[in-house]
C-alpha cells in the first residue's frame, strides 16, 4: 500500500506529509522523512479515503512509525 497521508498536530497548525504503508481498522504504518518533532499523539488524514483519525505512536524506527487509532 502506498497512500499519501498527512500528520496534523498543534491544533491543526502543524502538518507533516507522510506515506501510509499499511492500514488496518486499528493501526497504521507510516513512513516520514524524519520522525523528529512528531508528537506521540496526532491526527492522521488520508484524503483519498476521506479518513481522519486520532492516533498514538506505538513504535518508531528510522523513518517509520507504527500507530494505533484512539
Helices and strands as residue ranges (DSSP letters): E 3-9, E 14-23, E 27-31, E 41-46, G 47-49, E 51-61, E 64-69
